[in-house]
Amino acid sequence: MRLLYNYLKKYHPDYSHKDFTKENTYYCLYSAGENYDDKKLRERFSDMMRLAEEFLSILYIRKKPLEHKRQTLYEYVSRGLDVHFNKKNNEIRKILDETEIKDVDYFMNEFIYESDKNVFFAGRELLGRRKSVFVDLAGEIDLFLKYVSSRMLIYYVLIENWKEGLNHKFESKFYESVISFIEDNNMTEYPFVKALYLRLKIIENGEDDSLYYDLKNLFLNNPDKIERQHMIRIATILHNDATGRYLQGKEQFEIERFEIMKYQLENDMIYDERAWLSRENYFNYVSASINLNDLKWAEEFIENYTDKIDPKKREDACCFAKGLLCYHKKEYDEALTELSRIKGNDYVYQLKIKALHTRIYFELDDLEKVLVIIDSLKHYVSSNLLIPQTFKRRYTNYNNILYKLTRLKLNPDEFKASKLIDEIKSSTMDDLTTNKTWLLEMAMELKGKF
């Protein structure tokens, strides 16, 4: 195994050198006079794989002090080594007491600690130094419920996030019971639990802006008490909630969401588990800065962060971002060129591209093309089963109003223009996507020409 390891190491990580062959590998292990045996070589590679898996397992345990100590604890239990058990158990207790970040892992570790301790002492005499077994069991159950409740909060938030982007119906079982347990046991004193609890309350009471600000203050004031990955998730929740309120017509939340996004950027909270910037977050930064008329910031962001996107999605995302930026600079030909380079065919791109095409051709007075794309968008939205109902509603509404606007441009009518302006004003951006502002601007401009 040592010979094989040292031989493989020379060719790591590509293993593409012309000298790296099965035969050469075999003869680094066995004498040159021996006939090559493929089965024998494969057996050695299997041995190496088992060693590699064992190494990775040990590496994982060593990275987690509690898990490392717990495995030793179990061996003491099996051998009946009380003194050693107590010493290791106290070390685990000390780690738990010094834990600043009290999240779902903390609750799980507290429960396992109590359970391990109860199992060990269950068959031993009390000697006046411990509580009775039924009291210990009640404490263990309480810790288990705290762990389950905190875990369920994560699932509920995840389900709610998925509801917004997937055309699928989810059921939140035990929701009321979990929320009651959280409230009755004052679990909101833990910042992590309170953050998730507030998120769910925001969903229940979407009109209450104070809940958003409560979550924002919790997020900004407790960075050392919430695990980093959960901080990233909470930042995403704040961004999505601010976006939702902005789409409801609360324009101040466009600035709010951009402030959260900048905080994420400054604190390296924009990358996924593989250290890539997601396509959606990339679009959000570009569109938010453009909506706030900060084109220079958008241009610098595209230049500095495009290479942070997963290479498989990078080129298409960059083309759309540049196309959007060129459109807002009124560089229409350049915008169309960038959009034409996009190869991705998922509904996110297709909806964005078709909507942007309609705006470009409308402003170029190429109304025949606008009508063709309107028809194409209509059929695409109605026939694609993957598009969530929220997206279908928004783009159908946008398509219908744009059709009326285009017909008005072809056949001017001041009365119909006034009615259309009222219709657009009465709609929220959640009804029309962020294209509402543009539709209103075009309708007002058209009416001013009558």
C-alpha positions, 0 to 999 in steps of 0.5 A: 500500500505504501508503494502504491500510494507513493507511486500514485502521488507522483501523478496526482491530481490529473493522472494523465501522464503517458507513463501512468499505465496499469502495467507500470503501476503493477511493476512498481509493486511486484517484480519485473519478472512476474507476469502482469495480473490485472485481477491482482492489481484491481485487488490492490486498488480495492485495498487502497479505496478501503484505506482512503474511505477509512481515512476520510471517516477519521478525518471527519470525526477529528474535525468534530471535537464532540463526535470524536470524544463521543466515540471514545465515550461509547468504548468506555461504556462498553468496557464499564470504565466509570472513571474514564467515562466521567472524565470524558463526559465532563469534557463534552459537558464543558464544550457544550457549556462554552458553545456560543452558537446554539442552533439545531446541532447544539440541541442535538448534541445536548440531547445525545449527551443526556441520552448517553449519560442516562444509558450509562447510569441507568443500571448504577446505584444513585448513591445520593449524587444523581436524580432518579431515572424518571427525572433524568428521562423527563429531561432527555425527552425535553431536550429531544423535543427542543431538537426536533422543534428546531429541526422542524423549523428549518424544514418549514422554512425550506418548504415555504421557500420551495413553494415560491419557486416550484409548482408543487404542493407541500404539507407542513405537518405538526406545524401548530404543535411545533410553534406552540412548543417553541412559544411555550418553552421560550425557545425564541431566546436563542437567536437561531430559533428566533430567526426561523420563527420570525420567518414563519411569522412573516409568512403568516402576517405578510403585511406586517413590516415590523416583523421584517425589521425584527428579523433584520435587527436580529440578523445584524446584531447576532453574527457571532451567535448564529452559524455562518451557513444559517446567517447566509440563509437568513440573509437570503430570507431577508432579501426575498422578503424585502423583494416581496414587499417591494413587489407589493408596491412598497418602494422603500424595500427596493433600497432595503433589499439592496442594503442586505445584498451589499451586506452579503457581498461585504461579508462573503455571504453570497456563495453556495456550498461549492463556493460559487455565486448562484445565477439567481443572486447574480441576476438580483445584484445586477437588476437591483442596482439598475432599478436604483439607477446605479448603472456604474455599480452594476457594470463593476459588479458584472466585471468583478463577479461574473467569474464567481458563477459556476462555469456551466452557467457563467456565459449565459448569465453574463450575456443576460446581465450585459444585455439588461445593462445595455438596454438601460443604456439604450444601446439596443443593438448591443442588448439584442446581440448579448441576448442572442448569445444565450444558449440556456433553455430553462424557463427562467431565461426564456421568460426574462429574455422574451420580456426584455425583447418586448421592451426593446422592440417597443421602444424601437417602434418595431410593434410587429415584432412586439406582437409576435413575441407577445403571442410566443410568450403567451403560448410558452407560459400556458404550455410549460408545466414547470413554470410555477403559478406565480410566474405564470400569473405575473407574465400573463398579466404583463403580456395582456397589458403590453398587448393593450399598450401596443394596440393603443400605440397602433391605434391611439385612443386617449380614453382607452389610454387613461383606463389602461394607466388606471389599470396599471396603477391599481396593479402591484409589481407582484401582479406584473413583475418589476416591468410595472414601472416600465409599463406605466412609463410607456403608457404615460408617455403615449398618453402625453402624445395625444 
